[in-house]
Amino acid sequence: MIGTLLLALLLLLLLHLQLCICLEVIRAAEMVTQLAMEEEAAANAMAANSSRRTPRVIIIGVRKGGTRALLEMLNLHPDIEVARSEIHFFNLDENYERGFGWYLAQMPLSLPYQLTVEKTPGYFASPKAPARIHDMNSSIRLLLIVRDPAERLISDYTQVLYNRKERRKPFQSLEQLVLRKGKLNTNYKAIQRSLYDVHLTNWLRFFSLGQIHIVDGDVLIQDPFSEVEKVERFLKLRPKILRSNFYFNQTKGFYCLNTEGREKCLDESKGRPHPAVNRSILLKLCDYFSEHNERFYKMVGRTFSWCGNNSRV
């Protein structure tokens, strides 16, 4: 009799334990369902609030200054959405004539609190871009990356050289393009793009210097975090990008990005070695740029360590 009662009690205990387990499973399932519903509702709310917005920040240049690297770095920030491709809206007439509706369609979806950022390095040297951007948004904030003008020129040439080689097209040496009868060919477009003072003068006709943040492209290569930190402050963003988001890739020879355990490097077109350039040509370029550099220094109220001799694009 006692044995039977004990067995009955044991069975009751087992049934109670199973019931408790079942109830916990049900509660856990309900919690998962509730969380899923809340996440879906939040996603729907975000989708309802997201739309394409014209940029409040534009990276205007310079070509071969590090604009793609800066865009990828800023894309780490949760309060920023970036346009992935170069739009060339304000510098190319055929695109500008498509109208602002077309331009807006090129922008990413963003939330009201996020900054949309576009970058087209061709804007800086464009005579028409400043007025056109001002017509769109006179209070826009602009990011300008500058680097050693002679090195920028060589990087510019290197990009064209590789593109022509890949397409099996004829190409000229840098010396052939830079020199005409022993004198600098100042009409060469790559030289013209390195005249920072000339182009900035045009921008300052429409925007105050306080709207333009100057990024040191040479420092961006060596210590990207310090430059991105300054950009965050200029854009009045929460400091969300960390030094740990950058790591030096020994194989590539430049910094790559690290976010949430995922590593990302710029594509193979970055970090290309420069062709050998005759030192006398470098001296001619530095001599020609020196006066323009001094004017630029005075315009922006700071100096840069230019006319060095780096070896990578």
Stockholm file with secondary structure:
# STOCKHOLM 1.0

chainA/1-313         MIGTLLLALLLLLLLHLQLCICLEVIRAAEMVTQLAMEEEAAANAMAANSSRRTPRVIIIGVRKGGTRALLEMLNLHPDIEVARSEIHFFNLDENYERGFGWYLAQMPLSLPYQLTVEKTPGYFASPKAPARIHDMNSSIRLLLIVRDPAERLISDYTQVLYNRKERRKPFQSLEQLVLRKGKLNTNYKAIQRSLYDVHLTNWLRFFSLGQIHIVDGDVLIQDPFSEVEKVERFLKLRPKILRSNFYFNQTKGFYCLNTEGREKCLDESKGRPHPAVNRSILLKLCDYFSEHNERFYKMVGRTFSWCGNNSRV
#=GR chainA/1-313 SS CHHHHHHHHHHHHHHHHHHHHHHHHHHHHHHHHHHHHHHHHHHHHHHHHCEECCCSEEEEECTTSSHHHHHHHHTTSTTEEECSSCCCTTTCHHHHTTCHHHHHHTSCEECTTSEEEEECGGGTTCSSHHHHHHHHCTTCEEEEEECCHHHHHHHHHHHHHHHHHHTTCCCCCHHHHHEETTEECTTSHHHHHTCHHHHHHHHTTTSCGGGEEEEEHHHHHHCHHHHHHHHHHHTTCCCCCCGGGEEEETTTTEEEEEETTEEECCCTTSSCBCCCCCHHHHHHHHHHHHHHHHHHHHHHTCCCCCSCCCCBC
#=GC SS_cons         CHHHHHHHHHHHHHHHHHHHHHHHHHHHHHHHHHHHHHHHHHHHHHHHHCEECCCSEEEEECTTSSHHHHHHHHTTSTTEEECSSCCCTTTCHHHHTTCHHHHHHTSCEECTTSEEEEECGGGTTCSSHHHHHHHHCTTCEEEEEECCHHHHHHHHHHHHHHHHHHTTCCCCCHHHHHEETTEECTTSHHHHHTCHHHHHHHHTTTSCGGGEEEEEHHHHHHCHHHHHHHHHHHTTCCCCCCGGGEEEETTTTEEEEEETTEEECCCTTSSCBCCCCCHHHHHHHHHHHHHHHHHHHHHHTCCCCCSCCCCBC
//
